């Protein structure tokens, strides 16, 4: 499954939603702007080129990304701790970040991305599913939901990896918050029809219910937690999706039962 586009007409009785998803668009714009100005995009001459830019990207992520060990301890890693940690990039030893506030990095890390594919993949899902969740929750509540879910996934990942090598690696990206939006969407519109591009010889557009598409996505993330190697924090996706689904359970109002 390469791309999913939901059809909300069935879920809304054929009436299109009129409220503009301002928060979703603002989040997409902010993620894009931060990426373009940072070293990972390769467009800002201030970070140099070649190996210099690669090392600048590592320092940038170390400064603004969330490091599980720092988040749990409430203070930046020392030079000694960094010396014992594996270098993410050969030839670019990690440097201390005095003055860094780990609690703040939980939020700033949500707006950093490691490359174009990382950014575009996250923003695609945010664009497809975020606006519907925003319209259901309301702008202010959706903004709080997004940031709170992203923070929760970071702390959850930090606790799970407290005694592993991942505890000193930087965690960046919006996927935890976006996974929460997917979980909320599944609970709010489980029977909405989703047009999915399935790569069978050609990309065939097929329509499936949201519970099937997003349910399979969640199962794949859960499987990847145990099967995939380092590089992608699949556990963040699992935590975010579960948190979003459970939160949406408190939002859904069931019609009163008729007396039998």
KEKE-3310 file (N, C-alpha, C; in steps of 0.2 Angstrom, whole numbers, plus 5000, padded with zeros to 4 digits):
npx = (5004:5004:4999:4986:4970:4957:4939:4926:4913:4903:4904:4900:4887:4886:4889:4900:4915:4916:4925:4941:4956:4966:4976:4982:4988:4996:5005:5011:5017:5026:5034:5040:5047:5056:5064:5069:5077:5087:5101:5099:5092:5101:5101:5104:5117:5125:5128:5138:5146:5146:5156:5157:5144:5137:5142:5138:5125:5123:5127:5117:5106:5109:5108:5095:5087:5078:5086:5085:5092:5095:5083:5077:5085:5085:5095:5109:5119:5135:5153:5160:5150:5146:5158:5158:5147:5141:5147:5136:5139:5153:5168:5163:5163:5152:5148:5147:5132:5131:5119:5108:5091:5083:5069:5063:5068:5060:5049:5055:5061:5051:5049:5060:5068:5076:5079:5074:5064:5060:5054:5044:5036:5031:5023:5014:5005:5001:4994:4984:4976:4976:4968:4954:4954:4957:4946:4936:4940:4942:4951:4960:4960:4965:4978:4984:4982:4991:5004:5005:5003:5015:5025:5022:5025:5039:5043:5039:5046:5059:5059:5057:5069:5079:5089:5097:5107:5101:5098:5106:5105:5099:5082:5071:5058:5041:5033:5028:5018:5010:5006:4998:4987:4983:4978:4968:4960:4956:4948:4938:4932:4930:4924:4925:4928:4943:4954:4967:4983:4989:5004:5004:5011:5006:5002:4988:4972:4963:4948:4946:4940:4943:4947:4953:4964:4971:4972:4980:4992:4996:4998:5009:5019:5020:5025:5037:5044:5050:5057:5064:5079:5091:5088:5075:5062:5051:5044:5039:5029:5020:5016:5011:5000:4992:4990:4983:4971:4965:4963:4954:4943:4937:4931:4922:4905:4892:4876:4861:4854:4839:4825:4822)
npy = (4994:5010:5023:5032:5039:5046:5044:5054:5056:5046:5044:5056:5058:5062:5076:5089:5094:5110:5117:5125:5116:5123:5121:5109:5112:5123:5115:5107:5117:5122:5111:5109:5122:5122:5111:5115:5126:5120:5109:5096:5097:5101:5114:5125:5137:5140:5129:5122:5110:5093:5082:5092:5097:5085:5083:5094:5092:5082:5088:5098:5090:5084:5095:5099:5089:5075:5066:5050:5047:5059:5065:5057:5059:5073:5082:5087:5076:5071:5075:5063:5053:5055:5051:5037:5033:5026:5033:5041:5045:5041:5049:5060:5065:5066:5081:5089:5097:5111:5119:5115:5111:5097:5094:5103:5099:5088:5093:5101:5092:5086:5092:5091:5082:5068:5068:5071:5060:5056:5067:5070:5058:5058:5070:5067:5058:5066:5076:5069:5062:5070:5083:5078:5073:5085:5093:5086:5086:5100:5115:5121:5110:5100:5104:5104:5090:5085:5089:5085:5071:5068:5071:5062:5050:5051:5051:5039:5030:5033:5028:5014:5012:5014:5007:5003:5003:5013:5023:5034:5039:5050:5055:5060:5068:5069:5058:5051:5059:5060:5047:5046:5054:5045:5034:5040:5044:5031:5027:5037:5037:5023:5016:5023:5025:5021:5025:5016:5014:5001:4991:4981:4974:4986:5002:5000:5008:5004:5002:5002:4999:5010:5004:4992:4996:5005:4997:4986:4993:4997:4984:4981:4990:4986:4973:4977:4983:4972:4965:4973:4982:4994:5012:5016:5021:5012:5009:5021:5024:5014:5017:5030:5028:5020:5028:5039:5032:5028:5040:5046:5037:5043:5054:5050:5050:5039:5035:5037:5022:5014:5010:4994)
npz = (5000:4995:4995:5003:5002:5010:5009:5014:5012:5015:5028:5033:5028:5015:5015:5012:5022:5029:5037:5037:5038:5047:5057:5053:5041:5045:5053:5043:5035:5044:5048:5035:5033:5043:5040:5027:5031:5038:5040:5034:5022:5013:5006:5012:5012:5023:5031:5024:5012:5007:5017:5028:5029:5032:5045:5051:5051:5060:5072:5073:5074:5086:5095:5094:5093:5102:5114:5121:5134:5139:5140:5150:5161:5162:5158:5147:5138:5144:5140:5142:5142:5129:5122:5125:5118:5102:5087:5076:5063:5054:5057:5062:5077:5091:5099:5115:5121:5128:5139:5132:5133:5138:5140:5132:5120:5117:5111:5100:5093:5086:5074:5066:5053:5045:5031:5014:5010:5022:5027:5017:5017:5030:5030:5020:5025:5036:5029:5023:5033:5044:5043:5044:5057:5064:5061:5068:5081:5083:5081:5092:5101:5093:5090:5103:5105:5095:5099:5112:5110:5102:5111:5121:5114:5113:5126:5130:5121:5126:5139:5136:5129:5139:5144:5133:5118:5110:5118:5118:5106:5094:5093:5081:5071:5065:5066:5077:5082:5071:5069:5080:5075:5065:5072:5079:5069:5064:5075:5074:5061:5057:5046:5035:5018:5010:4997:4990:4984:4977:4975:4963:4950:4942:4950:4957:4960:4974:4984:5001:5018:5031:5043:5039:5031:5040:5051:5046:5043:5057:5062:5054:5059:5072:5070:5064:5075:5082:5072:5063:5060:5068:5066:5061:5072:5076:5087:5092:5083:5086:5099:5097:5089:5096:5107:5101:5096:5108:5114:5106:5108:5119:5114:5104:5103:5108:5102:5112:5119:5114:5124:5128)
capx = (5000:5008:4996:4979:4966:4950:4933:4922:4906:4899:4904:4897:4881:4887:4890:4907:4916:4918:4930:4948:4960:4972:4982:4986:4991:5002:5010:5014:5021:5032:5039:5044:5051:5062:5068:5073:5082:5092:5107:5097:5089:5106:5100:5107:5124:5128:5131:5143:5144:5150:5157:5156:5137:5135:5144:5134:5118:5123:5127:5111:5101:5111:5106:5088:5083:5077:5090:5082:5095:5095:5076:5075:5090:5084:5101:5112:5125:5142:5158:5162:5145:5146:5163:5156:5142:5143:5146:5131:5142:5160:5172:5159:5161:5147:5150:5143:5128:5129:5113:5102:5085:5080:5062:5061:5070:5055:5045:5058:5063:5045:5049:5066:5068:5083:5080:5068:5060:5057:5049:5038:5032:5027:5019:5009:5000:4998:4989:4978:4972:4976:4962:4948:4954:4956:4939:4932:4942:4943:4958:4964:4961:4969:4985:4986:4983:4996:5010:5005:5005:5022:5029:5021:5029:5046:5045:5038:5052:5065:5058:5058:5076:5083:5096:5099:5111:5097:5096:5111:5104:5094:5076:5068:5053:5034:5029:5024:5012:5006:5003:4992:4982:4980:4974:4962:4955:4953:4942:4932:4929:4932:4920:4926:4931:4950:4957:4974:4987:4992:5009:5003:5013:5005:4999:4981:4969:4958:4945:4945:4938:4949:4949:4957:4970:4975:4974:4986:4998:4998:5001:5016:5023:5021:5030:5044:5047:5054:5060:5068:5085:5091:5087:5068:5059:5044:5040:5036:5023:5015:5014:5007:4994:4988:4987:4978:4965:4962:4960:4948:4938:4934:4928:4916:4899:4888:4869:4858:4851:4832:4823:4819)
capy = (5000:5016:5030:5031:5045:5044:5047:5055:5057:5041:5045:5063:5058:5066:5083:5090:5098:5117:5121:5124:5113:5128:5118:5104:5116:5126:5110:5105:5122:5123:5106:5111:5127:5120:5106:5119:5130:5116:5106:5090:5098:5103:5120:5131:5137:5141:5122:5120:5105:5087:5080:5097:5097:5079:5084:5100:5089:5078:5093:5101:5085:5083:5101:5101:5082:5072:5060:5047:5047:5066:5066:5054:5062:5080:5086:5085:5071:5074:5073:5056:5049:5055:5047:5030:5032:5025:5039:5040:5046:5040:5055:5066:5063:5070:5086:5091:5103:5114:5124:5111:5109:5091:5094:5107:5095:5083:5097:5103:5086:5084:5096:5089:5076:5066:5069:5072:5055:5056:5073:5069:5052:5060:5075:5064:5055:5071:5079:5064:5060:5076:5088:5076:5073:5092:5095:5083:5089:5107:5117:5121:5104:5096:5107:5101:5083:5083:5091:5080:5064:5068:5071:5055:5045:5052:5049:5031:5027:5034:5023:5008:5011:5017:5003:5000:5008:5018:5028:5039:5041:5056:5054:5066:5067:5070:5052:5049:5063:5058:5040:5047:5056:5039:5030:5044:5043:5024:5027:5042:5035:5016:5013:5027:5021:5023:5023:5014:5012:4994:4990:4975:4976:4993:5004:4999:5011:5000:5005:4998:5002:5013:4999:4987:4999:5007:4991:4983:4998:4996:4977:4981:4994:4981:4968:4980:4984:4966:4962:4978:4984:5001:5017:5019:5020:5009:5009:5027:5023:5010:5021:5036:5026:5017:5034:5042:5028:5028:5047:5046:5034:5048:5059:5048:5050:5034:5037:5033:5016:5014:5005:4988)
capz = (5000:4994:4997:5005:5002:5013:5006:5020:5011:5018:5035:5034:5025:5009:5016:5013:5028:5027:5041:5034:5043:5048:5061:5049:5036:5048:5054:5037:5033:5049:5046:5029:5034:5048:5036:5022:5034:5042:5035:5030:5015:5008:5003:5016:5012:5030:5033:5019:5008:5008:5024:5032:5030:5036:5052:5054:5052:5066:5077:5073:5077:5093:5099:5094:5093:5108:5116:5127:5140:5141:5142:5156:5166:5162:5157:5141:5139:5146:5135:5143:5139:5121:5120:5125:5113:5095:5082:5071:5057:5054:5056:5065:5084:5094:5104:5120:5119:5135:5138:5129:5138:5135:5140:5126:5114:5115:5106:5094:5089:5082:5068:5063:5048:5042:5024:5010:5010:5029:5028:5013:5020:5036:5028:5016:5030:5039:5024:5021:5038:5049:5042:5046:5064:5066:5060:5073:5088:5084:5080:5098:5104:5089:5091:5109:5104:5091:5102:5117:5107:5100:5117:5124:5111:5114:5133:5130:5118:5130:5144:5133:5127:5144:5145:5126:5114:5107:5123:5117:5099:5093:5090:5077:5066:5067:5065:5083:5082:5065:5070:5084:5071:5062:5077:5081:5063:5064:5079:5073:5055:5055:5040:5029:5012:5008:4991:4992:4978:4979:4970:4960:4943:4942:4956:4956:4965:4976:4990:5007:5024:5035:5048:5036:5029:5046:5055:5043:5045:5064:5063:5051:5063:5078:5068:5063:5081:5084:5066:5059:5063:5070:5060:5062:5079:5075:5093:5092:5079:5089:5105:5095:5086:5102:5111:5097:5096:5115:5116:5102:5112:5124:5110:5101:5107:5105:5103:5117:5117:5115:5129:5124)
cpx = (5004:5005:4988:4975:4959:4945:4928:4915:4901:4899:4901:4890:4881:4888:4897:4909:4919:4923:4937:4952:4967:4978:4986:4990:4997:5007:5014:5019:5027:5037:5043:5049:5057:5067:5072:5078:5088:5097:5104:5095:5095:5106:5103:5114:5128:5131:5136:5141:5148:5150:5155:5148:5134:5136:5140:5127:5118:5123:5120:5106:5102:5108:5099:5084:5083:5081:5087:5085:5095:5087:5074:5079:5088:5090:5105:5118:5131:5147:5160:5156:5145:5152:5162:5151:5144:5142:5141:5134:5149:5163:5169:5158:5156:5150:5145:5138:5126:5123:5107:5097:5082:5072:5059:5063:5064:5050:5049:5060:5057:5045:5056:5065:5075:5084:5073:5062:5056:5052:5043:5033:5028:5021:5013:5003:4997:4993:4983:4974:4971:4970:4956:4948:4954:4949:4934:4934:4942:4950:4962:4965:4965:4977:4988:4987:4989:5003:5010:5006:5012:5026:5028:5025:5036:5047:5044:5043:5058:5064:5059:5065:5081:5089:5098:5103:5107:5096:5101:5110:5099:5088:5073:5063:5046:5030:5025:5017:5007:5003:4997:4986:4979:4976:4968:4957:4952:4947:4936:4929:4931:4929:4921:4930:4938:4952:4964:4977:4991:4997:5009:5005:5012:5002:4991:4977:4963:4955:4944:4943:4944:4951:4954:4964:4974:4977:4980:4992:5000:5001:5008:5021:5025:5026:5037:5048:5052:5058:5065:5074:5085:5090:5080:5065:5052:5040:5036:5029:5018:5012:5009:5000:4989:4985:4982:4971:4962:4959:4954:4942:4934:4930:4922:4910:4894:4880:4866:4854:4843:4830:4820:4813)
cpy = (5006:5022:5029:5038:5043:5048:5048:5056:5052:5042:5051:5063:5062:5073:5084:5094:5104:5120:5119:5121:5117:5125:5113:5107:5120:5121:5108:5111:5123:5117:5107:5116:5125:5115:5110:5123:5126:5112:5100:5091:5099:5109:5126:5132:5138:5135:5119:5114:5098:5085:5085:5098:5091:5080:5089:5097:5086:5083:5096:5096:5084:5089:5101:5094:5080:5066:5056:5048:5054:5068:5063:5057:5070:5085:5083:5080:5074:5072:5066:5052:5049:5051:5040:5028:5031:5031:5037:5040:5045:5047:5061:5064:5068:5074:5087:5097:5107:5119:5121:5110:5103:5091:5098:5103:5090:5087:5099:5097:5084:5087:5095:5083:5075:5067:5070:5067:5055:5061:5072:5063:5054:5065:5073:5062:5061:5075:5075:5063:5066:5080:5085:5075:5080:5094:5092:5085:5096:5109:5117:5114:5099:5098:5104:5094:5081:5084:5086:5073:5063:5068:5065:5050:5045:5049:5041:5028:5028:5029:5016:5006:5013:5013:5000:5005:5014:5024:5034:5042:5046:5053:5060:5063:5067:5063:5049:5053:5061:5051:5041:5049:5050:5035:5034:5043:5036:5024:5031:5040:5028:5013:5017:5023:5025:5021:5022:5012:5006:4992:4983:4975:4983:4995:5005:5003:5006:5003:5000:5002:5004:5008:4994:4990:5001:5002:4987:4987:4997:4989:4977:4984:4989:4976:4971:4981:4978:4964:4967:4980:4991:5006:5020:5017:5018:5009:5015:5027:5019:5014:5026:5033:5023:5023:5038:5039:5028:5035:5048:5043:5038:5053:5057:5047:5044:5037:5033:5027:5016:5009:4999:4985)
cpz = (5000:4996:4998:5005:5004:5009:5012:5019:5014:5025:5037:5031:5019:5009:5017:5019:5025:5031:5038:5040:5044:5052:5057:5044:5039:5050:5048:5035:5038:5048:5040:5029:5038:5044:5031:5025:5037:5037:5032:5023:5010:5004:5006:5016:5018:5033:5029:5015:5010:5015:5029:5034:5034:5043:5055:5055:5058:5072:5078:5076:5085:5098:5099:5094:5101:5109:5122:5133:5143:5143:5149:5162:5167:5161:5151:5143:5140:5140:5136:5141:5132:5119:5120:5120:5106:5091:5077:5064:5058:5053:5059:5072:5087:5099:5109:5118:5126:5134:5135:5135:5135:5135:5134:5119:5112:5110:5099:5090:5084:5075:5064:5059:5046:5035:5020:5010:5017:5030:5024:5015:5025:5034:5024:5020:5034:5035:5023:5027:5044:5049:5045:5054:5067:5066:5066:5080:5089:5084:5086:5101:5100:5090:5097:5109:5100:5095:5108:5115:5105:5106:5121:5121:5112:5121:5133:5127:5123:5136:5142:5131:5132:5145:5138:5123:5111:5112:5122:5110:5099:5090:5087:5073:5069:5067:5071:5083:5077:5066:5075:5080:5067:5066:5079:5075:5062:5069:5077:5066:5053:5048:5034:5024:5010:5002:4992:4985:4980:4973:4967:4952:4942:4948:4955:4962:4968:4983:4995:5013:5028:5040:5046:5034:5035:5050:5052:5044:5052:5065:5060:5056:5069:5076:5067:5069:5083:5078:5063:5063:5066:5064:5061:5068:5078:5081:5094:5088:5083:5095:5103:5093:5091:5106:5108:5097:5103:5117:5112:5105:5117:5120:5107:5106:5104:5106:5108:5115:5118:5120:5125:5127)
residu = (UNK:UNK:UNK:UNK:UNK:UNK:UNK:UNK:UNK:UNK:UNK:UNK:UNK:UNK:UNK:UNK:UNK:UNK:UNK:UNK:UNK:UNK:UNK:UNK:UNK:UNK:UNK:UNK:UNK:UNK:UNK:UNK:UNK:UNK:UNK:UNK:UNK:UNK:UNK:UNK:UNK:UNK:UNK:UNK:UNK:UNK:UNK:UNK:UNK:UNK:UNK:UNK:UNK:UNK:UNK:UNK:UNK:UNK:UNK:UNK:UNK:UNK:UNK:UNK:UNK:UNK:UNK:UNK:UNK:UNK:UNK:UNK:UNK:UNK:UNK:UNK:UNK:UNK:UNK:UNK:UNK:UNK:UNK:UNK:UNK:UNK:UNK:UNK:UNK:UNK:UNK:UNK:UNK:UNK:UNK:UNK:UNK:UNK:UNK:UNK:UNK:UNK:UNK:UNK:UNK:UNK:UNK:UNK:UNK:UNK:UNK:UNK:UNK:UNK:UNK:UNK:UNK:UNK:UNK:UNK:UNK:UNK:UNK:UNK:UNK:UNK:UNK:UNK:UNK:UNK:UNK:UNK:UNK:UNK:UNK:UNK:UNK:UNK:UNK:UNK:UNK:UNK:UNK:UNK:UNK:UNK:UNK:UNK:UNK:UNK:UNK:UNK:UNK:UNK:UNK:UNK:UNK:UNK:UNK:UNK:UNK:UNK:UNK:UNK:UNK:UNK:UNK:UNK:UNK:UNK:UNK:UNK:UNK:UNK:UNK:UNK:UNK:UNK:UNK:UNK:UNK:UNK:UNK:UNK:UNK:UNK:UNK:UNK:UNK:UNK:UNK:UNK:UNK:UNK:UNK:UNK:UNK:UNK:UNK:UNK:UNK:UNK:UNK:UNK:UNK:UNK:UNK:UNK:UNK:UNK:UNK:UNK:UNK:UNK:UNK:UNK:UNK:UNK:UNK:UNK:UNK:UNK:UNK:UNK:UNK:UNK:UNK:UNK:UNK:UNK:UNK:UNK:UNK:UNK:UNK:UNK:UNK:UNK:UNK:UNK:UNK:UNK:UNK:UNK:UNK:UNK:UNK:UNK:UNK:UNK:UNK:UNK:UNK:UNK:UNK:UNK:UNK:UNK:UNK:UNK)
# end
